[in-house]
Amino acid sequence: MNRISSHLGVLDAPSPESVREAVSKSRDWLLERQHDEGYWLGELEGDTILESEYVLLLVWLGRGKNQLVQECAARILEQQRSEGGWALYPDGPLEISSSVKAYWVLKIAGHDPASEPMTRAAEAIRQAGGAERVNSFTRYYMALLGIISYKQVPAVPPELMLLPNWFPINIYEMSSWSRTIVVPLSLLWAFQPKTELPAEHKIDELFLNSPEDLPVTMPPSEQLDAMKKKSFFPWDSFFRGVDRTWKLVERLHLNPFRKRAVAAAQNWILARFEKSDGLGAIFPPIIWSIIGLRCLGYSEDAPEVVAALEELEKLTIRENETVRLEPCRSPVWDTSIAVNALREAGVPADSPKIRKAVEWLLSKEVRSKGDWSVAHPNVEPGGWYFEFNNEFYPDIDDTIMVTMALSRCLPGGPSTNWIGKLMKQKQGQSLNEKDLALSLSGTTSSVEEVMAALEETQPIVDAMKRGVRWVSAMQCRNGGWAAFDADNDREILTRVPFADHNAMIDPPTADITARVLEMFGRLGLTDDDPAFQQALKFVWDDQEPDHAWYGRWGVNYLYGTWQVLVGLTEFGIPASDERLQNAVGWLKSVQQEDGGWGETPLTYDRPELRGTGPTTASQTAWALMGLIAGGARESEAVSRGIEYLIRTQTSDGTWDEPWYTGTGFPRVFYLRYHLYRHYFPLMALARYAEQTS
């Protein structure tokens, strides 16, 4: 048996048998968890802000005595840090807004302010700067429930709806998720609803001064990333001045377009309820849309309000007399990655479970226009979204993952081994200017089998083509790809007072751009198209001085570096490229003593910590796939990493992972995808096993 040396001593390289056994156990675990309809769905776990804001909504609706409030409070209390506050992720530092809301909800639920957990929380919050430091969304909850006045929250006037699309500041220059929050929030600003809480539910003790002394403008946010395009103009001060001026204008009743603006906001929201799991299919817009509808006069039993409340109920998970909420659900994402992993692990494309998954994914294709089409009115709809239903908001990353999964699932009988490649019918034109054809090759024993396979293939191929065309049309002018929109990068919007969630825009990123290139590579589209060359330049230019890549949608440099290595080599860049080899060297340099890899979300605040943090199965898998793509499959680092995955695999075939390795809004919101711990390690082990055989 081969042996390798390490600073821990001498250890055995993983045997082919042990790798195959780990793949088999992991594959079976995942197959057993497929839902009858064909999809996979893992829990999407966030922090206590979700439970807190749900309770605050219930209190505003007059449901504060609901048992649900007690169950949410029990969950919140479980998550309290030993120092007293609440964090955005396990072992993270105190985060002021989530801590203030958590304390507030516990007080509403009847917890004694003099009790040890509550006094510890209050002291920690005050030491962190007090309730004066909460973000703009938290201030809105405070105004809604009478803690502060509306003049102390940033103005979000509905007149934003009337600004034309060519105007530098309009709702379509905001990221899709911010847009779905801002529009209903503008109704709160217009109507300024307020419920006065009893004195025992107020939180004056969390303020260093008093709620009345809170300034009428927001201070500059400490959670905002620096602007990439340097500007000497003081945008923060400018927008704070605009905020003060607008509030003066409103006090003088100089808003003649208010009625028209409110109607526009209402119509916009109602239109986006169609074919959606609530507005934007994510938690914050659903909450604000309920409040907005009530402001408009909709009763609690109105179908629109009831439907939105039902969507919140679907996000609710009950366990051990506690309640926690998901920010949204991720079936398309989970299913597409699961299918990719299972196909790499050897599950046949014509197996009933894979066929069922393909049918389900095809049923979720977007075939109507959404917000993205405002800037691309002539582009045919295509692509996929993240949730069960979210027709207005397909995203690039899900479309990539689904398209790659479909490409691996072209049908064929037991005597066939179909390989499908898309190709340009005419070279030299960009992808959105020409049609694509499918080249299907394989072996077969009968003409009838060929015809049956071709007939079954057509719906898959048509969906793949539409996905490729849509993704191609969404390329940004600088060559990269973002999450939902193209050229959604107007950085001055990140300085408006209500932009302190650090996600006001949706700029292109290296991780998604590299994954787009991976998709093109897997589909056979790897020519000298200028769009491809521009995308490559975008990725190369984004490489960090230490040769890693920043990860926008996963934590963090491990995620970005893995995706670039896999994406670029799949596209055809040789692994021997010096820039990729430097990235391979970086991955090796941050391998931990136990053989795995891990990285903390704190690296978004402190980049010097990159590559450090608790070891996780998902991040170890990312690093391994990056190293294998980079030609380091036979390295000691890969052997130790594979051995780590085998050693830490549970008896039933999965891995334990309490840490958060998904990114929602950097520095503001993080996620624990409960299936990341499983399908990424399966994928890494399967790729290693494939090269072993």
C-alpha positions as CSV (number, residue, x, y, z in Angstrom):
1,M,0.0,0.0,0.0
2,N,1.2,3.5,-0.8
3,R,2.2,5.6,2.1
4,I,2.7,9.4,2.4
5,S,4.6,11.4,4.9
6,S,3.3,14.5,6.7
7,H,4.1,16.7,9.6
8,L,1.7,14.5,11.6
9,G,3.8,11.4,10.8
10,V,3.3,8.7,8.2
11,L,-0.2,7.7,7.1
12,D,-1.7,5.5,4.5
13,A,-3.0,7.0,1.3
14,P,-6.7,6.2,0.9
15,S,-7.2,2.8,-0.8
16,P,-9.5,2.6,-3.8
17,E,-11.7,0.3,-1.8
18,S,-12.2,2.8,1.0
19,V,-12.9,5.6,-1.4
20,R,-15.5,3.5,-3.3
21,E,-17.1,2.4,-0.1
22,A,-17.4,6.1,1.1
23,V,-18.9,7.0,-2.3
24,S,-21.4,4.2,-2.1
25,K,-22.6,5.1,1.4
26,S,-22.9,8.7,0.6
27,R,-24.7,8.0,-2.7
28,D,-27.2,5.8,-0.9
29,W,-27.8,8.3,1.8
30,L,-28.6,11.0,-0.7
31,L,-30.8,8.8,-2.9
32,E,-32.9,7.8,0.2
33,R,-33.7,11.5,0.8
34,Q,-35.2,12.3,-2.5
35,H,-38.8,13.5,-2.2
36,D,-41.5,11.6,-4.0
37,E,-42.0,14.5,-6.5
38,G,-38.4,14.1,-7.6
39,Y,-36.6,17.0,-5.8
40,W,-34.2,17.2,-2.9
41,L,-34.5,19.9,-0.2
42,G,-32.2,20.6,2.7
43,E,-32.9,23.1,5.4
44,L,-31.6,26.6,4.9
45,E,-30.6,27.9,8.3
46,G,-30.0,31.5,9.1
47,D,-29.6,33.4,12.4
48,T,-32.2,34.6,14.9
49,I,-33.1,37.7,13.0
50,L,-35.7,35.5,11.2
51,E,-37.4,34.4,14.4
52,S,-37.2,37.9,15.9
53,E,-38.8,39.7,12.9
54,Y,-41.5,37.1,12.7
55,V,-42.5,37.7,16.3
56,L,-42.4,41.5,15.7
57,L,-44.7,41.1,12.8
58,L,-47.1,39.0,14.9
59,V,-47.0,41.6,17.7
60,W,-47.9,44.3,15.2
61,L,-50.8,42.1,13.9
62,G,-52.1,41.8,17.4
63,R,-51.0,38.2,17.8
64,G,-48.4,38.7,20.5
65,K,-50.1,36.2,22.8
66,N,-49.7,33.4,20.2
67,Q,-47.9,30.3,21.3
68,L,-45.7,30.8,18.3
69,V,-44.1,33.8,20.0
70,Q,-43.0,31.6,23.0
71,E,-41.6,28.9,20.6
72,C,-39.6,31.5,18.7
73,A,-38.4,33.0,21.9
74,A,-37.2,29.6,23.1
75,R,-35.2,29.2,19.9
76,I,-33.7,32.7,20.4
77,L,-32.7,31.9,23.9
78,E,-31.0,28.7,22.8
79,Q,-28.8,30.8,20.4
80,Q,-27.6,33.4,23.0
81,R,-23.8,33.7,23.1
82,S,-22.0,33.2,26.4
83,E,-21.0,36.9,26.4
84,G,-24.7,37.8,26.3
85,G,-25.5,38.9,22.7
86,W,-26.4,37.1,19.5
87,A,-24.2,36.4,16.4
88,L,-24.8,35.9,12.7
89,Y,-23.2,32.5,12.7
90,P,-21.9,30.0,15.3
91,D,-18.9,31.3,17.3
92,G,-19.3,34.7,15.5
93,P,-18.9,38.1,17.3
94,L,-21.9,39.9,18.7
95,E,-24.0,41.6,16.0
96,I,-25.9,44.6,17.3
97,S,-29.1,44.5,15.3
98,S,-29.8,40.8,15.8
99,S,-29.0,41.2,19.5
100,V,-31.3,44.1,20.1
101,K,-34.2,42.3,18.3
102,A,-33.5,39.1,20.1
103,Y,-33.6,40.8,23.5
104,W,-36.7,42.7,22.5
105,V,-38.5,39.6,21.5
106,L,-37.6,37.8,24.7
107,K,-38.9,40.7,26.7
108,I,-42.2,40.6,24.7
109,A,-42.4,36.9,25.4
110,G,-42.4,37.6,29.1
111,H,-38.7,37.0,30.1
112,D,-37.8,39.0,33.2
113,P,-35.4,41.8,32.4
114,A,-33.8,41.2,35.8
115,S,-33.0,37.5,34.9
116,E,-29.4,36.5,34.3
117,P,-29.7,35.9,30.5
118,M,-31.5,39.2,30.0
119,T,-29.1,41.3,32.2
120,R,-26.2,39.6,30.4
121,A,-27.7,40.5,27.0
122,A,-28.5,44.1,27.9
123,E,-25.0,44.7,29.2
124,A,-23.4,43.1,26.1
125,I,-25.6,45.3,23.9
126,R,-24.7,48.5,25.7
127,Q,-21.0,47.7,25.7
128,A,-21.3,47.2,21.9
129,G,-22.7,50.7,21.5
130,G,-26.3,50.3,22.4
131,A,-29.5,50.3,20.4
132,E,-28.4,53.5,18.7
133,R,-26.2,51.3,16.4
134,V,-28.9,49.2,14.9
135,N,-29.4,49.1,11.1
136,S,-32.1,50.8,9.1
137,F,-34.4,47.8,8.9
138,T,-34.4,47.4,12.7
139,R,-35.2,51.1,13.0
140,Y,-38.3,50.4,10.9
141,Y,-39.5,47.7,13.3
142,M,-38.9,50.2,16.1
143,A,-41.0,52.8,14.4
144,L,-43.7,50.2,13.6
145,L,-44.0,49.3,17.3
146,G,-43.7,52.8,18.7
147,I,-40.1,52.7,20.1
148,I,-39.0,55.6,17.9
149,S,-40.7,58.0,15.5
150,Y,-40.7,57.6,11.7
151,K,-38.6,60.8,11.4
152,Q,-35.8,58.7,12.9
153,V,-35.8,56.1,10.1
154,P,-34.4,56.6,6.6
155,A,-37.0,57.8,4.2
156,V,-38.0,55.3,1.5
157,P,-40.6,57.3,-0.4
158,P,-42.9,55.5,-2.8
159,E,-42.1,58.2,-5.4
160,L,-39.1,56.0,-6.2
161,M,-41.6,54.0,-8.3
162,L,-42.2,56.9,-10.6
163,L,-38.5,57.5,-11.5
164,P,-37.9,56.4,-15.1
165,N,-35.5,53.6,-15.9
166,W,-33.0,55.9,-17.5
167,F,-32.7,57.9,-14.3
168,P,-29.4,57.1,-12.4
169,I,-31.4,56.1,-9.3
170,N,-34.4,53.8,-9.9
171,I,-35.7,50.6,-8.5
172,Y,-34.1,48.5,-11.3
173,E,-30.7,49.8,-10.5
174,M,-31.1,48.0,-7.1
175,S,-30.4,44.3,-6.7
176,S,-33.5,42.1,-7.1
177,W,-33.6,41.3,-3.4
178,S,-33.3,44.9,-2.3
179,R,-36.0,45.9,-4.9
180,T,-38.5,43.5,-3.3
181,I,-37.8,44.9,0.1
182,V,-37.7,48.6,-0.8
183,V,-41.1,48.6,-2.7
184,P,-43.2,47.4,0.2
185,L,-41.1,49.3,2.7
186,S,-42.0,52.5,0.7
187,L,-45.7,51.8,1.7
188,L,-44.6,51.8,5.4
189,W,-43.0,55.2,4.8
190,A,-46.1,56.5,3.1
191,F,-48.6,55.4,5.7
192,Q,-46.3,55.2,8.8
193,P,-48.4,52.6,10.7
194,K,-47.8,52.4,14.4
195,T,-48.7,50.2,17.3
196,E,-48.0,51.4,20.8
197,L,-46.5,48.7,23.0
198,P,-47.1,48.5,26.7
199,A,-44.3,50.0,28.8
200,E,-43.1,46.5,29.9
201,H,-42.3,45.7,26.2
202,K,-40.2,48.7,25.5
203,I,-36.4,48.6,25.4
204,D,-35.2,52.0,26.7
205,E,-32.6,50.2,28.8
206,L,-30.7,49.2,25.6
207,F,-30.1,52.8,24.5
208,L,-27.1,54.6,25.9
209,N,-29.2,57.7,25.9
210,S,-32.8,57.4,25.0
211,P,-34.9,56.5,21.9
212,E,-36.0,60.1,21.6
213,D,-32.4,61.2,21.3
214,L,-31.8,58.9,18.3
215,P,-30.6,61.1,15.3
216,V,-33.0,61.6,12.4
217,T,-30.4,60.3,9.9
218,M,-28.4,57.0,9.8
219,P,-24.7,57.1,10.7
220,P,-22.4,55.6,8.1
221,S,-22.6,51.8,8.2
222,E,-19.7,49.8,9.6
223,Q,-20.9,46.7,7.6
224,L,-20.6,48.2,4.1
225,D,-17.8,47.2,1.8
226,A,-15.7,50.0,0.4
227,M,-16.6,51.2,-3.0
228,K,-14.4,49.6,-5.7
229,K,-14.5,52.8,-7.8
230,K,-12.8,55.4,-5.7
231,S,-14.7,58.7,-5.4
232,F,-13.8,61.9,-3.6
233,F,-17.4,63.0,-3.5
234,P,-18.9,62.4,0.0
235,W,-21.9,60.3,-1.1
236,D,-22.7,59.3,2.5
237,S,-23.1,62.9,3.5
238,F,-24.9,63.8,0.3
239,F,-27.6,61.1,0.7
240,R,-28.0,61.9,4.4
241,G,-28.7,65.5,3.3
242,V,-31.2,64.3,0.8
243,D,-32.9,62.2,3.5
244,R,-33.2,65.3,5.8
245,T,-34.5,67.4,2.9
246,W,-37.1,64.9,1.8
247,K,-38.4,64.7,5.3
248,L,-38.8,68.5,5.4
249,V,-40.6,68.4,2.0
250,E,-43.0,65.8,3.4
251,R,-43.7,67.8,6.5
252,L,-44.6,70.7,4.2
253,H,-46.9,68.3,2.3
254,L,-45.1,69.0,-1.0
255,N,-45.6,65.5,-2.4
256,P,-48.3,65.8,-5.0
257,F,-47.5,62.5,-6.7
258,R,-48.0,60.4,-3.5
259,K,-51.3,58.8,-4.5
260,R,-50.0,57.8,-7.9
261,A,-46.8,56.5,-6.4
262,V,-48.6,54.4,-3.8
263,A,-50.8,52.9,-6.5
264,A,-47.7,52.0,-8.6
265,A,-46.1,50.3,-5.6
266,Q,-49.3,48.4,-4.9
267,N,-49.6,47.2,-8.5
268,W,-46.0,46.2,-8.6
269,I,-46.3,44.1,-5.5
270,L,-49.5,42.4,-6.5
271,A,-48.1,41.5,-10.0
272,R,-45.2,39.7,-8.4
273,F,-47.4,37.6,-6.2
274,E,-48.1,35.6,-9.3
275,K,-46.3,32.3,-9.6
276,S,-44.3,33.0,-6.5
277,D,-43.9,31.7,-3.0
278,G,-44.6,35.2,-1.7
279,L,-43.0,38.4,-2.9
280,G,-39.5,37.5,-4.1
281,A,-40.0,34.1,-2.4
282,I,-37.8,35.2,0.5
283,F,-38.5,36.1,4.1
284,P,-37.9,39.9,4.4
285,P,-40.1,40.9,1.4
286,I,-42.9,38.6,2.5
287,I,-42.9,40.3,5.9
288,W,-42.9,43.8,4.5
289,S,-45.5,42.9,1.9
290,I,-47.9,41.8,4.6
291,I,-47.5,45.1,6.5
292,G,-47.7,47.0,3.2
293,L,-51.0,45.3,2.3
294,R,-52.4,46.1,5.7
295,C,-51.4,49.7,5.2
296,L,-53.3,49.7,1.9
297,G,-56.5,48.6,3.7
298,Y,-56.4,44.9,3.1
299,S,-57.9,42.9,5.9
300,E,-56.2,40.1,7.7
301,D,-58.5,37.6,5.9
302,A,-57.9,39.1,2.5
303,P,-56.6,36.4,0.1
304,E,-53.4,38.2,-0.5
305,V,-52.6,38.6,3.2
306,V,-53.6,35.1,4.0
307,A,-51.4,33.7,1.2
308,A,-48.4,35.7,2.4
309,L,-48.9,34.5,5.9
310,E,-49.1,30.9,4.7
311,E,-45.8,31.4,2.9
312,L,-44.2,32.3,6.3
313,E,-45.8,29.2,7.8
314,K,-44.1,27.1,5.1
315,L,-40.8,28.6,6.2
316,T,-41.4,27.6,9.8
317,I,-39.7,24.5,11.4
318,R,-40.9,23.2,14.7
319,E,-38.5,21.1,16.8
320,N,-38.3,20.3,20.6
321,E,-40.9,23.0,21.5
322,T,-39.0,25.7,19.5
323,V,-39.6,27.4,16.2
324,R,-37.0,28.5,13.7
325,L,-37.6,30.0,10.3
326,E,-35.8,29.6,7.0
327,P,-35.1,32.7,4.9
328,C,-36.4,30.8,1.9
329,R,-36.3,27.3,0.5
330,S,-33.7,25.9,-1.9
331,P,-35.2,22.9,-3.9
332,V,-33.9,23.8,-7.3
333,W,-30.4,24.5,-6.0
334,D,-30.3,21.3,-3.9
335,T,-31.8,19.2,-6.6
336,S,-29.5,20.3,-9.4
337,I,-26.4,19.8,-7.3
338,A,-27.6,16.5,-6.0
339,V,-28.2,15.3,-9.6
340,N,-24.7,16.4,-10.6
341,A,-23.2,14.6,-7.6
342,L,-25.1,11.4,-8.1
343,R,-24.3,11.3,-11.8
344,E,-20.6,11.7,-11.0
345,A,-21.0,9.0,-8.4
346,G,-22.2,6.6,-11.1
347,V,-25.9,6.6,-10.8
348,P,-27.2,6.0,-14.3
349,A,-29.0,8.7,-16.2
350,D,-31.9,6.4,-16.9
351,S,-32.4,5.4,-13.3
352,P,-35.9,6.1,-12.1
353,K,-34.7,8.6,-9.4
354,I,-32.6,10.6,-11.9
355,R,-35.4,10.7,-14.4
356,K,-37.8,11.9,-11.8
357,A,-35.4,14.6,-10.8
358,V,-35.0,15.7,-14.4
359,E,-38.8,15.9,-14.9
360,W,-39.1,18.0,-11.8
361,L,-36.3,20.4,-12.8
362,L,-37.9,20.8,-16.3
363,S,-41.2,21.7,-14.6
364,K,-39.4,24.6,-12.9
365,E,-38.0,26.3,-16.0
366,V,-38.9,30.0,-16.3
367,R,-41.0,30.7,-19.4
368,S,-42.2,34.2,-18.7
369,K,-40.5,37.6,-18.4
370,G,-39.5,39.0,-15.0
371,D,-37.7,42.0,-13.6
372,W,-34.5,41.0,-15.5
373,S,-36.4,41.7,-18.8
374,V,-36.7,45.4,-18.1
375,A,-33.1,45.8,-19.3
376,H,-33.4,42.9,-21.8
377,P,-36.9,43.2,-23.3
378,N,-36.0,41.2,-26.4
379,V,-34.4,38.2,-24.7
380,E,-36.4,35.0,-24.7
381,P,-37.2,33.8,-21.1
382,G,-35.3,30.9,-19.8
383,G,-33.4,29.7,-16.8
384,W,-34.3,28.6,-13.3
385,Y,-34.9,30.1,-9.9
386,F,-33.8,28.9,-6.4
387,E,-37.1,28.2,-4.7
388,F,-40.3,26.2,-5.5
389,N,-41.9,29.1,-7.3
390,N,-40.3,32.5,-8.1
391,E,-41.1,33.1,-11.7
392,F,-40.1,36.8,-11.7
393,Y,-36.6,36.1,-10.5
394,P,-34.5,33.4,-12.2
395,D,-30.9,33.5,-11.3
396,I,-27.6,32.8,-13.1
397,D,-26.2,30.3,-10.6
398,D,-29.3,28.0,-10.5
399,T,-29.5,28.1,-14.3
400,I,-25.9,27.1,-14.6
401,M,-26.3,24.2,-12.1
402,V,-29.5,22.9,-13.7
403,T,-28.1,23.1,-17.2
404,M,-25.0,21.1,-16.2
405,A,-27.2,18.6,-14.4
406,L,-29.4,18.2,-17.5
407,S,-26.4,17.8,-19.7
408,R,-25.4,14.8,-17.6
409,C,-28.8,13.2,-17.9
410,L,-29.4,12.7,-21.6
411,P,-31.5,9.5,-21.9
412,G,-30.2,6.2,-23.1
413,G,-30.9,2.5,-22.5
414,P,-28.6,0.0,-20.9
415,S,-26.7,-0.5,-24.1
416,T,-26.1,3.2,-24.7
417,N,-23.7,5.8,-23.3
418,W,-24.9,9.1,-24.7
419,I,-22.7,12.1,-24.7
420,G,-24.2,15.4,-25.7
421,K,-22.5,18.6,-26.7
422,L,-24.0,21.9,-27.7
423,M,-22.3,23.5,-30.7
424,K,-22.6,26.7,-32.6
425,Q,-24.2,26.4,-36.0
426,K,-22.1,29.2,-37.2
427,Q,-18.8,30.1,-35.7
428,G,-17.6,33.6,-35.0
429,Q,-20.9,35.0,-33.7
430,S,-21.8,35.7,-30.1
431,L,-24.0,33.2,-28.3
432,N,-27.1,35.3,-28.3
433,E,-27.0,36.0,-32.0
434,K,-27.3,32.4,-33.3
435,D,-28.9,29.1,-32.7
436,L,-27.3,26.1,-31.0
437,A,-27.3,22.6,-32.1
438,L,-26.8,19.4,-30.2
439,S,-24.2,16.8,-31.1
440,L,-25.3,13.5,-29.6
441,S,-23.0,10.5,-29.7
442,G,-23.1,7.1,-28.2
443,T,-23.3,3.4,-28.9
444,T,-26.6,1.5,-29.5
445,S,-27.9,-1.9,-30.6
446,S,-30.9,-0.7,-32.5
447,V,-32.3,2.2,-34.6
448,E,-35.5,2.1,-32.5
449,E,-33.4,2.9,-29.4
450,V,-31.8,5.8,-31.2
451,M,-35.2,7.3,-32.2
452,A,-36.6,6.8,-28.7
453,A,-33.6,8.5,-27.1
454,L,-33.8,11.4,-29.5
455,E,-37.5,11.9,-28.8
456,E,-36.8,11.9,-25.0
457,T,-33.8,14.1,-25.4
458,Q,-35.6,17.0,-27.1
459,P,-37.3,18.6,-24.1
460,I,-34.0,18.5,-22.2
461,V,-32.0,19.9,-25.1
462,D,-34.6,22.7,-25.7
463,A,-34.4,23.7,-22.0
464,M,-30.6,23.7,-22.1
465,K,-30.5,25.9,-25.1
466,R,-32.9,28.4,-23.6
467,G,-30.8,28.4,-20.4
468,V,-27.6,29.0,-22.3
469,R,-29.0,31.8,-24.4
470,W,-30.5,33.5,-21.3
471,V,-27.2,33.2,-19.3
472,S,-25.3,34.5,-22.3
473,A,-27.6,37.6,-22.6
474,M,-27.1,38.3,-18.9
475,Q,-23.3,38.9,-19.2
476,C,-22.2,42.3,-17.8
477,R,-20.4,44.9,-19.8
478,N,-17.1,44.1,-18.0
479,G,-17.2,40.4,-19.0
480,G,-18.5,39.0,-15.7
481,W,-21.8,37.6,-14.5
482,A,-23.7,38.6,-11.4
483,A,-26.5,36.7,-9.6
484,F,-29.8,38.0,-11.0
485,D,-29.2,41.0,-13.3
486,A,-26.6,42.4,-15.7
487,D,-24.8,45.6,-15.0
488,N,-26.5,46.1,-11.7
489,D,-23.4,47.8,-10.3
490,R,-24.2,51.5,-9.6
491,E,-22.1,51.8,-6.4
492,I,-23.4,55.2,-5.3
493,L,-26.6,53.3,-4.3
494,T,-24.7,51.5,-1.6
495,R,-24.4,54.9,0.2
496,V,-28.1,55.7,0.5
497,P,-29.2,55.5,4.2
498,F,-31.3,52.3,3.9
499,A,-28.5,50.4,2.1
500,D,-26.7,49.2,5.2
501,H,-27.5,45.5,4.5
502,N,-24.5,45.5,2.2
503,A,-26.3,44.1,-0.8
504,M,-27.9,47.1,-2.5
505,I,-26.5,46.1,-5.9
506,D,-25.7,42.9,-7.7
507,P,-22.2,43.3,-9.3
508,P,-20.5,40.5,-11.2
509,T,-18.3,38.1,-9.3
510,A,-15.5,35.7,-10.1
511,D,-17.2,32.7,-8.5
512,I,-20.4,32.9,-10.7
513,T,-18.4,34.0,-13.8
514,A,-16.1,30.9,-13.4
515,R,-19.1,28.7,-13.0
516,V,-20.6,30.1,-16.2
517,L,-17.4,29.2,-18.0
518,E,-17.6,25.7,-16.4
519,M,-21.0,25.3,-17.9
520,F,-19.9,26.4,-21.3
521,G,-17.0,24.0,-21.1
522,R,-19.2,21.0,-20.1
523,L,-21.5,21.8,-23.0
524,G,-18.6,22.0,-25.5
525,L,-18.8,25.8,-26.1
526,T,-15.1,26.7,-25.7
527,D,-14.1,28.7,-28.8
528,D,-12.6,32.1,-29.1
529,D,-15.8,34.0,-28.7
530,P,-15.0,37.5,-27.6
531,A,-17.5,37.2,-24.8
532,F,-15.6,34.2,-23.4
533,Q,-12.3,36.0,-23.6
534,Q,-13.7,39.0,-21.8
535,A,-15.1,36.7,-19.1
536,L,-11.6,35.1,-18.7
537,K,-10.0,38.5,-18.3
538,F,-12.6,39.4,-15.7
539,V,-11.7,36.4,-13.6
540,W,-7.9,36.8,-14.0
541,D,-8.2,40.4,-13.0
542,D,-10.0,39.4,-9.8
543,Q,-7.3,37.2,-8.5
544,E,-6.0,38.3,-5.1
545,P,-2.3,39.1,-4.5
546,D,-1.9,35.8,-2.6
547,H,-3.4,34.0,-5.6
548,A,-6.8,33.1,-4.1
549,W,-10.2,34.4,-5.3
550,Y,-12.8,36.0,-3.2
551,G,-16.1,34.1,-2.9
552,R,-19.3,36.1,-2.9
553,W,-21.8,33.3,-2.6
554,G,-19.9,30.9,-0.4
555,V,-17.5,31.2,2.5
556,N,-15.2,32.6,1.2
557,Y,-11.7,32.4,-0.5
558,L,-12.0,28.6,-0.4
559,Y,-15.2,28.9,-2.3
560,G,-14.0,31.4,-4.8
561,T,-10.7,29.6,-5.5
562,W,-12.3,26.2,-5.9
563,Q,-14.8,27.5,-8.4
564,V,-12.3,29.3,-10.5
565,L,-9.9,26.3,-10.6
566,V,-12.8,24.0,-11.7
567,G,-14.5,26.5,-14.0
568,L,-11.4,27.6,-15.9
569,T,-9.9,24.1,-16.3
570,E,-13.3,22.7,-17.5
571,F,-13.4,25.6,-20.0
572,G,-10.1,24.5,-21.4
573,I,-7.4,26.6,-19.6
574,P,-4.6,24.2,-18.9
575,A,-4.0,23.3,-15.3
576,S,-0.3,24.1,-15.8
577,D,-1.2,27.8,-16.2
578,E,1.0,29.6,-13.7
579,R,-1.9,31.6,-12.2
580,L,-3.8,28.4,-11.6
581,Q,-0.8,26.7,-10.1
582,N,-0.3,29.6,-7.8
583,A,-4.0,29.1,-6.7
584,V,-3.2,25.4,-6.1
585,G,-0.3,26.4,-3.9
586,W,-2.6,28.7,-1.9
587,L,-5.0,25.9,-1.3
588,K,-2.2,23.6,-0.1
589,S,-0.9,26.4,2.1
590,V,-4.1,26.6,4.1
591,Q,-4.8,22.9,4.6
592,Q,-5.2,22.2,8.3
593,E,-3.5,19.7,10.5
594,D,-6.4,17.2,10.4
595,G,-6.2,17.1,6.6
596,G,-9.3,19.2,6.0
597,W,-10.0,22.8,5.1
598,G,-12.2,25.3,6.8
599,E,-12.8,29.1,6.7
600,T,-14.8,31.3,8.9
601,P,-17.3,34.0,7.7
602,L,-15.2,36.5,9.7
603,T,-12.9,36.6,6.7
604,Y,-15.4,39.0,5.1
605,D,-14.6,41.5,7.8
606,R,-11.0,40.4,8.3
607,P,-9.6,39.1,5.0
608,E,-6.2,38.4,6.6
609,L,-7.9,35.4,8.2
610,R,-8.6,33.8,4.8
611,G,-8.3,30.1,4.8
612,T,-8.7,29.7,8.5
613,G,-11.6,28.5,10.6
614,P,-13.2,25.3,11.8
615,T,-12.6,22.4,9.4
616,T,-15.8,21.4,7.5
617,A,-16.7,18.7,5.1
618,S,-18.2,21.1,2.5
619,Q,-15.1,23.4,2.4
620,T,-12.8,20.4,2.4
621,A,-14.7,19.1,-0.6
622,W,-14.3,22.5,-2.4
623,A,-10.6,22.5,-1.8
624,L,-10.2,19.0,-3.0
625,M,-12.1,19.6,-6.2
626,G,-10.0,22.7,-6.8
627,L,-6.8,20.7,-6.3
628,I,-7.9,17.9,-8.5
629,A,-8.9,20.3,-11.3
630,G,-5.5,22.0,-10.8
631,G,-3.7,18.7,-11.6
632,A,-2.7,18.0,-7.9
633,R,-4.7,14.8,-7.6
634,E,-1.6,12.7,-6.7
635,S,-0.4,15.2,-4.1
636,E,-0.1,14.6,-0.4
637,A,-2.6,17.4,0.2
638,V,-5.3,15.6,-1.8
639,S,-4.5,12.3,-0.1
640,R,-4.8,13.8,3.3
641,G,-8.0,15.6,2.4
642,I,-9.7,12.5,1.0
643,E,-8.6,10.6,4.1
644,Y,-10.2,13.4,6.2
645,L,-13.5,12.9,4.4
646,I,-13.4,9.1,4.8
647,R,-12.4,9.4,8.5
648,T,-15.1,11.9,9.4
649,Q,-18.0,10.2,7.5
650,T,-20.7,9.0,9.8
651,S,-21.8,5.4,9.9
652,D,-24.9,6.2,7.8
653,G,-22.9,7.9,5.1
654,T,-23.0,11.6,5.7
655,W,-21.0,14.2,7.6
656,D,-21.7,16.4,10.6
657,E,-21.3,20.2,10.0
658,P,-22.7,22.8,12.4
659,W,-20.8,25.6,10.7
660,Y,-22.1,28.2,8.2
661,T,-20.4,27.9,4.8
662,G,-23.0,29.8,2.7
663,T,-23.1,33.5,2.1
664,G,-26.2,35.6,1.8
665,F,-25.0,39.2,2.3
666,P,-21.3,39.4,3.2
667,R,-20.8,40.8,6.7
668,V,-24.6,40.9,7.2
669,F,-26.2,37.5,6.7
670,Y,-24.9,33.9,6.4
671,L,-26.4,30.5,5.8
672,R,-26.0,26.9,6.7
673,Y,-27.2,24.8,3.8
674,H,-27.9,21.5,5.4
675,L,-27.1,19.5,2.3
676,Y,-23.8,21.2,1.6
677,R,-22.2,18.8,4.1
678,H,-23.3,16.0,1.9
679,Y,-23.5,16.5,-1.8
680,F,-20.2,18.4,-2.1
681,P,-18.1,15.7,-0.3
682,L,-19.9,13.1,-2.4
683,M,-18.9,15.0,-5.5
684,A,-15.2,15.3,-4.4
685,L,-14.9,11.7,-3.5
686,A,-16.5,10.6,-6.8
687,R,-14.1,12.8,-8.8
688,Y,-11.2,11.3,-6.9
689,A,-12.5,7.7,-7.3
690,E,-13.0,8.3,-11.1
691,Q,-9.4,9.1,-11.5
692,T,-8.4,6.1,-9.4
693,S,-10.2,3.6,-11.5
